[in-house]
Amino acid sequence: MQKTNVFLIGPMGAGKSTIGRLLAAELNLSFRDSDRVIEERTGADIPWIFDMEGEEGFRERETAVLQELAGEQHAVIATGGGIVLRDHNRQLMKRSGFVCYLTASIDQLVERTARDKKRPLLQVENPRQKIIDLLALRDPMYRDAADFIVNTDRRSPKTVAQEIASLVQGA
């Protein structure tokens, strides 16, 4: 199967949605955000889904949407930070597209997510420690799935999108 999609993975605050829109424009592809698709289908935002169905219920919805999006052609797909928790999801992305892991320093991730109340996993007493803990668990999974790893620290989204476009076009 020819890889015609680009999946952006990484922690909350790495810039997957922002960079994904720019990358799609750069590569002349459509843009999809798996979290937005889940919200549109459910008619509820992600914090509500977490409250009502728990993280496991959300992960079920996330896998179902990923399977659908992975079947599309010529799309940049921004994923939720926890998409890599399931081996099935990592394998599916690797089979159906290029996978780019967007990284950023803990300081940048904390700064970028500090005022965002729509991130259920960060609604805790110490969000910085939660980011550190999530990254410790997920970083090996991000790396396992990734074709490319791109750091977004203190870089403009446009510059990052152009770098990813060059990597994809050169692959």
C-alpha positions, -999 to 999 in steps of 0.1 A, spaced: 0 0 0 14 34 -10 17 58 19 -5 88 9 -13 101 44 7 119 70 -1 113 107 11 137 133 16 122 167 30 136 199 21 150 233 -5 176 241 8 210 231 34 198 206 14 216 178 -2 187 159 -34 206 149 -18 239 141 11 224 122 -12 199 106 -33 226 89 -2 243 76 13 210 64 -19 200 46 -18 234 28 19 230 20 14 195 6 -20 203 -10 -37 175 11 -69 176 31 -66 181 69 -83 160 95 -81 162 133 -91 129 150 -102 147 182 -125 171 162 -140 142 143 -148 124 176 -164 156 189 -184 161 157 -197 125 157 -205 125 194 -219 160 196 -199 165 228 -165 177 236 -137 154 248 -138 164 285 -175 154 285 -167 121 268 -140 114 294 -165 123 322 -193 101 308 -173 71 293 -139 73 310 -106 72 292 -113 37 279 -145 47 263 -128 76 247 -99 53 234 -125 31 218 -140 60 199 -105 72 190 -95 38 175 -127 36 155 -121 71 140 -85 64 133 -94 33 113 -118 54 92 -93 82 87 -64 58 79 -86 46 50 -87 81 34 -62 91 8 -40 122 7 -47 136 41 -27 151 70 -42 136 102 -36 152 135 -41 127 163 -47 129 200 -17 125 223 -28 90 235 -34 75 201 -2 55 204 -13 37 236 -28 9 215 -3 -11 194 -31 -16 168 -32 22 163 6 25 159 6 -4 133 -23 11 114 -7 45 111 26 30 101 9 9 73 -12 37 59 10 68 60 41 86 71 41 91 109 58 122 122 64 126 160 63 162 170 84 168 201 88 197 224 105 204 258 85 200 290 86 237 295 71 244 261 44 217 266 35 232 300 34 268 285 13 258 255 -13 239 276 -14 260 307 -46 279 299 -64 251 280 -92 236 301 -102 212 273 -75 187 282 -90 162 307 -58 145 316 -43 179 326 -71 189 350 -49 178 380 -31 196 408 3 194 391 -1 195 353 36 198 347 42 165 366 13 149 346 30 159 313 63 145 325 46 112 335 26 109 303 57 116 282 77 90 302 51 64 293 43 75 257 77 86 243 89 51 235 56 44 217 58 77 198 94 67 187 83 32 178 56 45 154 76 74 139 91 77 105 103 112 114 109 131 146 107 168 145 112 192 174 88 221 176 105 241 205 105 278 199 100 273 161 72 288 141 45 263 130 51 273 94 88 264 96 80 231 112 54 223 85 79 231 58 105 208 73 79 179 75 69 186 39 105 183 28 109 150 48 78 135 33 86 146 -2 121 132 1 110 98 15 
